[in-house]
């Protein structure tokens, strides 16, 4: 195979649907690994932060401390606590980075929060066993299959220039979620067992590397055949793929100096297009020699040249909920339900982040109910005001950043000026404006807004359309009534304030919205 051509074609494919590619990679990273926009926010670290970390860690055991103790019990390893002083403590993104990148596990982080509640007395063995079982189950059944959808998207976009983001839902549309999840689970289980041999792990890692792409091409394939085909494809190719991985590792180096932005906006996309090109070239090169070549039977993926159209959609009449039209019109009651959906999602997001960071529940936001209206206003504003940009993801991203910046800044100004309270403060953050908005947050809002526009809002709208109009109107009316009562009470009677929620205007808050 011509690996030079593979790399050149992969770089060309990065520019095909560029901002769609950014959004797909962002969504996949968010779902599978957690956000890691900044690998090391140097500008977030100061002496106060280090003291706060030491104070917090003196009260409970973090994940890394639990693991350190476990390792010491087994192998009397040296203490790694010195790394704690280097952890980032500012910002929504940094919270996820600290908790997830330390343990590589969202579930472990949540268990760590429970551990904080109980004063750090959970058994090390129980934490490790339970967290890994839950992690494997949750990621494989509900999340990891999305990676196959991402692979399907990139396999199509390499030749079909009008590939839509909803192709990431391909496995779910094929009704093969649990079948694919089982194969991925077995693959990960085998790799776990092979990891005890160290060398065997790396051999099997590359031997199984094509399974997610085989499943993306043919989700109906049996488990045994998927493993066999990957083994046959990767025969005498493991070292070649290893060299490509080394190349990607080099490309990630600039991310250390750009707060990981180069990875989000180039390297991660290039990795996806490079693997897709590698698979298709390998598949076409070896297909005639495969034991069951007919199982790789998607001829529409194997066309030679890019075409300015979509991959033929075989789901036109089925799966109405999963058939996404990002350019759709939304009715008034749908806008209302979307407003509350975004508001509730924002509330859950910030509450969970606070639990992960501080280990206690705090009712985040300006109101008492389970909603953060700034997310709702932002989501609806993006759908309503930026409709003209939906066909151009790059313009939509830029417009979303500007719109969210205006909404967030003006809301913060109003609360500080008239309520004399700060519900969030970005002072000291990279490229912040009066502590009310910052570059890091706006990038996340821009990508998240695009994800809402192209995936979440159409999905929710399709789901809401399944509700009878009369029932939908009643639900909307009930939500508006409860929200109005909460708004009046929070504004004129008893605002939602307190530790972890607000600070006086003169003080600095380390929390989000």
C-alpha positions, 0 to 999 in steps of 0.5 A: 500500500502507498502510505504516503498517499494515504496520509495525503488523502487523509489530510485532504479529507480533513477539509471535507465538511471541516466544521462538521468533522470538528463537531463529530470529533468533539461529540465523540470525545465528550461522550467517550473520554470527557472534555479535555480542551486544555491539557494543562491550563498554566494560566489557572495555577497560582499559590492560592490554588495549590493551598486550596488543593492541599486543604481539600485533599487533606479532608478526603482521598482523591482517586489518585491517592486511592490508587497510590495506596493500592499500588503501595500495598501491592508493590510498595511504589513511591508516592505520586502525590506531588502531581496533585499540586500541578492539577488545574482548579479553575473552570468547567473544563478543568473540573472534567480534565482533573477528575477524568484524566487522572483516572480515565474514568467518569464513573471512577470520578463519581464514585470518588464524589461518594467517597468524599461524602463518606470521608474517604473510607470506601475500600480501595478494592471495592472502588476499583472493582465497582468503577471498572465494572460500571465503566465497561458496562456504561461505555460499551452499551450506551456510549462506545457504540457511538465511536462506530457511528463516528467511524461510519461518518468518516468512512462516508465523508472521505468520498461523499462531500455532503455527509451529514452529522446524523450518520453518527447514529448509523448503528442505532438506526440499524437496530444493532446497538447491543450486538455491536456493544457485545462485540466491543465488550468482548474486544475490550475484555480480551485486551484486558486479559492480554494486558497481563502479558504486556507484549501480547497486549500491543500485538492484540491491540493492533490485531483488533484495531480494524474491528470498529471499522469492520462493524461500521461497514457491516454492523450485521457481521457476527462476532467471530467473523469480525475478529477473524477479518481484523486479524487477516487485515492486520497481518503484517500491517501492525507495525505500519499502523504503529508508525502512523500512531507515532506520527499522530503522537508527534502531531499532538505535541503542539497541543501542549502549547495551545491548550489542546486547541490544535488537537481539537481543530486538526490533529483529532480530525486528522487521526479519524480521517487517517484511520478511515483511509488506512482501513479502506485502503487495507480493505481494498488491497486485501479483500480478495485474499480474505476468507469471507470477503463478501462480509465487507460488501458495502460497495458504495463506500469503496468508490474511487473519487469524491462525489458531491452528494450524500451516501444513499440513505436507506432509512428514509421511511424508518426511524422517524425519531433518528432521521434528522433535519437540522434545517427544520422549522420548530413550532412554538410549543416545540421551542418551549419544550426545547427551552426547558430541555436545554435549561434542565440539561444545563442544570444537570451539567453544572450540578454534576460538575459541582458534585465531582469537584466538591463532593456535595450537592448544590442547587446551581443557578439563579432560580430554585427549580431544576433549570438554568434558564441561560442555557435555555435562552442560549439554545433557543436563540441559536435555533431561532436567530442563527437559522440562516447559518445552519447550512454553513457550520463554520459560520454557525460556530462563529455566530454561536460564539458571538451570540453566547458571549453576548448572552453570558456577558449581559446576564453577568452584568445584569446580575452584578449591577442590579443583584450585586451577586456573582453567579460565575467569575472567569477572572484570571482565565485566559482571554477573559472579559471582566470575568464575565466571559472567557475564551475557553467557555466560548469555544465550548459553547460554540461547539456545544451550540453546533451539536445542539443545532445539528443533533440534539434539537432535531432529535428532541423535536422528533421525540416531541412530535410523538406526543399528541398536540393536546398533551404537548400543549398541557406539558408546555403550559405546566412548565411555563406556570412552574417556571413563572412561579419560580421566577417571581419567587426567586426575583422578588422574595428569596433569590437562590444564593449561598455557598457554591452558588453566589458570591458578593460582587467584590469577591471572586468565585471559582464556580461556573454559572 
